[in-house]
Amino acid sequence: MDNIFFNHNKLNELISLKDYSNASRLLLREQIKSWPELEKAYSSYKTSQTKTFQFDGFVIKVQNNPGRITSSSAKVDEKSIKTRACFLCMANLYQKQKAIKYEEDFLILVNPFPIFPEHFTIPHKDHIPQAIKEWFGKMLPLSKDFSRDVIIYNGPACGASAPDHLHFQAGSKFFMPIDDGFHSLKNEYGEILIDNDSLIVTGIDDGLRKFISIETKEISLAEKVFDIFYNFYSRVSNEKTEPMMNIIAFYEPRENQGSEEYGWRILIFLREKHRPSHYFREGENRILLSPAAVDFGGVCILPLEKDFEKITKEDITEIFREVSLGKEQFEYVKADLKKSLTANLHS
Ligand SMILES: [Zn+2]
């Protein structure tokens, strides 16, 4: 099985520096040279069209990306998942696909159907279920080690096309509008739940999306907040496997900012539904949009050109409202989180 590992004379140095963003880009460049289908996918990605819709204080883009049809329309019910060969298991990777090891447990692969200009999948080496509770802590060192990228997580019932195989994704920073739009969203629409020297937790409802942000310089604090949040949210959510969410982790290195601004920013989008009613409509009224972390980050992926042509601002609003947690439940989550954080964390 060793021949699946990527070999290059510059790789070890990048890995010893924990520069996984550049190690992955080296992998991408080499894979494009030797894997014709991948070369095709990335060059067709470069010509993909986008449109931008202006909302009050933020933008949502739509991207026409035909390469994503398989993923957007993936059957993720238990039976379909059981009968297909898992595409993230080492034994089933594409013949040309190479991997970089990430620590003991994970692999880094090039995503053969890119949404980001540089897009990687980070599966666990074993076939274990997609579940965040035990693995949230992994997102923090990952986002630090991928300093040019954000790390994303899609819940098993929230857009992950392999709900049976634990994986994260990495993709170019500042591709999603929320990467640099976060602070103005927070100022405009946020309710601060806790704010002390080492931690800010905010609940944000911009009329489309409902999410919790955690900003901190300390991994252990982020984990503690996530645990408190998870325990309560799993009681509010009706999903049986895991409460529905998408997560974006962003690490700001110290050298890029004033000394006060560096650290982690974790955005947790709260969901009510996997796919909107638009997805199941018949004929002309159908819009094939299956929202996951990147859509919540402000880039909606539309595999069909006709949907890209016809989608309106109103459709986008409706779709996000439908798949996001209800207003009342969000208020309930925020109130509990505020109470628990105040009780559990001393400023
Ligand atoms: Zn698998």
Residues whose N, C-alpha, C, O or C-beta is under 5 A from the ligand:
A	BS01	ZN	C86 L88 C89 H127 H165
